[in-house]
């Protein structure tokens, strides 16, 4: 419930913010910078957030980060012309820093709340939650911004942080193994050493880390192009941005139907859906009809929801509970930092390359990544079989 409230407020704000930037600057580069700034702070605060999640109450971390972001969420109302864009960049950085600390605490909280055999179902329900957020937040946010202006959406985002923290407050403190040891300290080298041991012990976890390293390179392109397609290609402004994000939400909700039934071969299913997602992104780059684009976005997010469920479940199943904060913190840091770089680069490339050409490149990136990870996976399997035979 807190995630839905928090997420809807954020989507309300994001739709209005991206459209406002395009109106003030008319530049895809400005959108790329704004989206990049939202994720770059994960490089600094992501690992630290993972450390905090393994040491302190995850409930308290979530509440504190929500409450501390209220003022910055509302600050966008002071952006009235191009000279005020620095407010967007500065506040976006702080909001992202809070999310970088919040995300590992939330992800590593889930396995403490549910039995191991229910993790697949919970992670598929997470996609439903994201779907609700996209439909209600993005589509409704686009409509609200169109009829009432962006300032109302920014205020609603600030209110959502307050409501989310109030929803979390009644929860009992059920965190385990959070006794702070005298010698415990945040050490990035120790963290990397721990991650290396985990990847050696689990081939599937190794593939997950490769996935989180490569896929965000092309994810950033798609994130930038959603708004660009809606505003510049289909001429739909706020309503179009909300419409396409709403389509993504529908797809994520539908993914629950399939994802909850997957209990075996999580990695193979995840990689297959990644390749199919890339194929639909390639098709989207060639489409000029709004209705077909809407359907394709549903299909893309449907596949993405299944893929995300598989990979999140692999991490929760393969990682010891005492290391989950660390693992989710580093995965979040890696993927979000790379997405940020990708979005920044996409904004620059869009100044010289056509929107649809870049969309085609992004889709091909998904397809080739999926094929590459399939090859790596089978090589790992062969190496393991060879080792057992020799042993």
Secondary structure as the mmCIF struct_conf table of DSSP 4:
data_model
#
loop_
_struct_conf.conf_type_id
_struct_conf.id
_struct_conf.beg_label_comp_id
_struct_conf.beg_label_asym_id
_struct_conf.beg_label_seq_id
_struct_conf.end_label_comp_id
_struct_conf.end_label_asym_id
_struct_conf.end_label_seq_id
HELX_RH_AL_P HELX_RH_AL_P1 UNK A 2 UNK A 25
HELX_RH_AL_P HELX_RH_AL_P2 UNK A 28 UNK A 40
TURN_TY1_P TURN_TY1_P1 UNK A 41 UNK A 41
HELX_RH_AL_P HELX_RH_AL_P3 UNK A 42 UNK A 55
BEND BEND1 UNK A 56 UNK A 56
HELX_RH_AL_P HELX_RH_AL_P4 UNK A 58 UNK A 68
TURN_TY1_P TURN_TY1_P2 UNK A 69 UNK A 69
HELX_RH_AL_P HELX_RH_AL_P5 UNK A 70 UNK A 74
HELX_RH_3T_P HELX_RH_3T_P1 UNK A 75 UNK A 78
BEND BEND2 UNK A 81 UNK A 81
HELX_RH_3T_P HELX_RH_3T_P2 UNK A 82 UNK A 84
HELX_RH_AL_P HELX_RH_AL_P6 UNK A 85 UNK A 113
BEND BEND3 UNK A 114 UNK A 114
HELX_RH_3T_P HELX_RH_3T_P3 UNK A 116 UNK A 118
HELX_RH_AL_P HELX_RH_AL_P7 UNK A 119 UNK A 132
HELX_RH_PI_P HELX_RH_PI_P1 UNK A 133 UNK A 139
HELX_RH_AL_P HELX_RH_AL_P8 UNK A 140 UNK A 148
HELX_RH_AL_P HELX_RH_AL_P9 UNK A 150 UNK A 169
TURN_TY1_P TURN_TY1_P3 UNK A 170 UNK A 170
BEND BEND4 UNK A 171 UNK A 171
BEND BEND5 UNK A 177 UNK A 177
HELX_LH_PP_P HELX_LH_PP_P1 UNK A 179 UNK A 181
TURN_TY1_P TURN_TY1_P4 UNK A 182 UNK A 183
HELX_RH_AL_P HELX_RH_AL_P10 UNK A 188 UNK A 201
HELX_RH_AL_P HELX_RH_AL_P11 UNK A 203 UNK A 214
TURN_TY1_P TURN_TY1_P5 UNK A 215 UNK A 215
HELX_RH_AL_P HELX_RH_AL_P12 UNK A 216 UNK A 228
HELX_RH_PI_P HELX_RH_PI_P2 UNK A 229 UNK A 233
BEND BEND6 UNK A 234 UNK A 234
HELX_RH_AL_P HELX_RH_AL_P13 UNK A 237 UNK A 259
TURN_TY1_P TURN_TY1_P6 UNK A 260 UNK A 261
BEND BEND7 UNK A 264 UNK A 264
HELX_RH_AL_P HELX_RH_AL_P14 UNK A 266 UNK A 284
TURN_TY1_P TURN_TY1_P7 UNK A 285 UNK A 286
HELX_RH_AL_P HELX_RH_AL_P15 UNK A 290 UNK A 318
BEND BEND8 UNK A 319 UNK A 319
HELX_RH_3T_P HELX_RH_3T_P4 UNK A 321 UNK A 323
HELX_RH_AL_P HELX_RH_AL_P16 UNK A 324 UNK A 349
TURN_TY1_P TURN_TY1_P8 UNK A 350 UNK A 352
BEND BEND9 UNK A 353 UNK A 353
HELX_RH_AL_P HELX_RH_AL_P17 UNK A 355 UNK A 390
#
